[in-house]
Amino acid sequence: MNEEKKRRIFSAVLSGLIMLTTILVAIITYQLVGIFTRKNKIAELDAEIEYLQKQIELTEDEIASWELEWKIIERARELGMYFEDEE
């Protein structure tokens, strides 16, 4: 092979490597952005799950308190209701 042909082959291989490297860097960057986006979404959903679990606990506590007899009587009196023998 003459010197001109070797330079052309070297230039072609170098161009191919540069394009391949650029494409790989672009793919890796895209994947990393996707990963970080998903991690942020997971963190948001975890926070929302924690908030909703607290709300469920508070609601269960409130329901339990309304099952107590004194609470029912107190609310009935607020509404103007009394037992037949209390009037």
C-alpha positions in Angstrom: 0.0 0.0 0.0 1.2 3.4 -0.8 1.3 6.2 1.8 -1.8 8.0 0.4 -4.0 4.9 0.7 -2.7 4.4 4.4 -3.7 7.9 5.3 -7.2 7.5 3.8 -7.7 4.3 5.7 -6.5 5.9 8.9 -8.7 8.9 8.3 -11.7 6.7 7.7 -11.1 4.6 10.8 -10.5 7.7 12.9 -13.8 9.3 11.6 -15.7 6.0 12.3 -14.3 5.9 15.9 -15.2 9.5 16.5 -18.7 9.0 15.3 -19.1 5.8 17.3 -17.8 7.5 20.4 -20.1 10.4 19.9 -23.1 8.1 19.5 -22.2 6.1 22.6 -21.7 9.2 24.7 -25.1 10.5 23.5 -26.8 7.1 24.4 -25.1 7.0 27.8 -26.2 10.6 28.5 -29.7 9.9 27.5 -29.8 6.8 29.7 -28.4 8.7 32.7 -31.0 11.4 32.4 -33.7 8.8 32.2 -32.3 7.1 35.3 -32.2 10.3 37.4 -35.7 11.3 36.2 -37.0 7.9 37.3 -35.2 8.1 40.7 -36.8 11.6 41.3 -40.2 10.2 40.4 -39.7 7.3 42.7 -38.7 9.6 45.5 -41.8 11.8 44.9 -44.0 8.7 44.9 -42.4 7.4 48.1 -43.1 10.7 49.8 -46.7 10.6 48.6 -47.1 7.0 49.9 -45.8 8.1 53.3 -48.2 11.0 53.4 -51.1 8.9 52.4 -50.2 6.2 55.0 -50.2 8.9 57.7 -53.6 10.1 56.5 -54.9 6.5 56.7 -53.6 6.2 60.2 -55.3 9.5 61.2 -58.5 8.5 59.6 -58.5 5.1 61.4 -57.8 6.8 64.7 -60.7 9.2 64.0 -63.0 6.3 63.1 -62.0 4.5 66.3 -62.7 7.5 68.4 -66.2 7.8 66.9 -66.9 4.3 67.8 -66.6 5.2 71.5 -70.0 5.6 73.2 -69.2 9.0 74.9 -68.2 10.5 71.5 -71.5 9.4 70.0 -73.4 10.9 73.0 -71.5 14.1 72.8 -72.2 14.5 69.1 -75.9 13.7 69.6 -76.2 16.4 72.3 -74.5 18.9 69.9 -77.3 18.1 67.5 -79.9 18.5 70.2 -80.7 14.9 70.8 -81.2 13.3 74.2 -82.1 10.0 75.7 -85.8 9.6 76.5 -85.2 9.6 80.3 -82.9 12.8 80.2 -85.3 15.4 79.0 
